[in-house]
């Protein structure tokens, strides 16, 4: 899709790696992205960036359960929502 060893891609990846690989606190780039997202969606007041789809669906389930105080969730048959122990 992007080719093999494209110079622009290698330079961008190297630049980001030189800034560190700490994932528990937001980076300057993540903060910039979050502000950009919030600026384009006035009804939103918070952004939470996730590393994986599994992390995103698990967080969504936990938030829904905490907000509604209900344990059950709706799943659509034939659709993949990820494999999480939280669903069982």
C-alpha positions as CSV (number, residue, x, y, z in Angstrom):
1,X,0.0,0.0,0.0
2,X,2.7,2.5,0.9
3,X,5.6,0.6,-0.8
4,X,8.7,-1.0,0.7
5,X,11.1,1.1,2.7
6,X,9.8,4.5,1.5
7,X,12.1,7.2,2.7
8,X,9.2,9.5,3.9
9,X,7.8,6.7,6.0
10,X,11.1,5.6,7.5
11,X,11.9,9.2,8.3
12,X,8.6,9.8,10.0
13,X,8.8,6.5,12.0
14,X,12.4,7.3,13.1
15,X,11.4,10.8,14.1
16,X,8.6,9.5,16.3
17,X,10.7,6.7,17.8
18,X,13.4,9.3,18.8
19,X,10.8,11.0,20.9
20,X,10.4,7.9,23.0
21,X,8.0,5.0,23.3
22,X,6.2,5.6,26.6
23,X,2.5,4.7,26.2
24,X,1.0,5.5,29.6
25,X,0.9,9.3,29.2
26,X,-0.2,11.3,26.2
27,X,2.4,12.5,23.8
28,X,2.5,16.0,22.3
29,X,1.2,14.6,19.0
30,X,-1.7,12.8,20.8
31,X,-2.6,16.1,22.5
32,X,-2.5,17.9,19.2
33,X,-4.7,15.2,17.6
34,X,-7.2,15.3,20.5
35,X,-7.5,19.1,20.2
36,X,-8.1,18.8,16.5
37,X,-10.8,16.2,17.1
38,X,-12.5,18.3,19.8
39,X,-12.3,21.4,17.5
40,X,-14.3,19.6,14.8
41,X,-16.9,18.1,17.1
42,X,-18.4,20.8,19.3
43,X,-20.7,18.4,21.2
44,X,-17.7,16.4,22.5
45,X,-15.8,17.6,25.5
46,X,-13.3,14.7,26.0
47,X,-11.3,12.3,23.8
48,X,-9.8,9.0,24.8
49,X,-7.4,7.5,22.3
50,X,-7.0,3.7,22.2
51,X,-4.2,1.5,21.0
52,X,-6.4,-1.4,19.7
53,X,-10.0,-2.1,18.7
54,X,-10.2,-4.6,21.6
55,X,-9.2,-1.9,24.1
56,X,-11.8,0.4,22.5
57,X,-14.7,-2.0,22.7
58,X,-13.8,-3.1,26.2
59,X,-13.7,0.5,27.4
60,X,-17.1,1.2,25.6
61,X,-18.7,-1.8,27.4
62,X,-17.3,-0.7,30.8
63,X,-18.5,2.9,30.3
64,X,-22.0,1.8,29.1
65,X,-22.3,-0.6,32.1
66,X,-21.1,2.1,34.6
67,X,-23.5,4.8,33.1
68,X,-26.6,2.6,32.9
69,X,-25.9,0.5,36.0
70,X,-26.9,-2.5,33.8
71,X,-24.8,-5.6,33.2
72,X,-26.4,-6.8,29.9
73,X,-25.4,-5.4,26.6
74,X,-26.8,-5.9,23.1
75,X,-24.7,-7.8,20.5
76,X,-25.7,-8.2,16.9
77,X,-25.6,-11.8,15.6
78,X,-23.2,-12.3,12.8
79,X,-21.1,-9.3,13.8
80,X,-17.7,-9.4,15.4
81,X,-17.4,-7.3,18.6
82,X,-14.1,-8.8,19.6
83,X,-13.4,-11.6,22.1
84,X,-13.4,-10.2,25.6
85,X,-13.9,-12.0,28.9
86,X,-16.0,-9.0,29.9
87,X,-18.7,-10.3,27.5
88,X,-19.2,-13.6,29.3
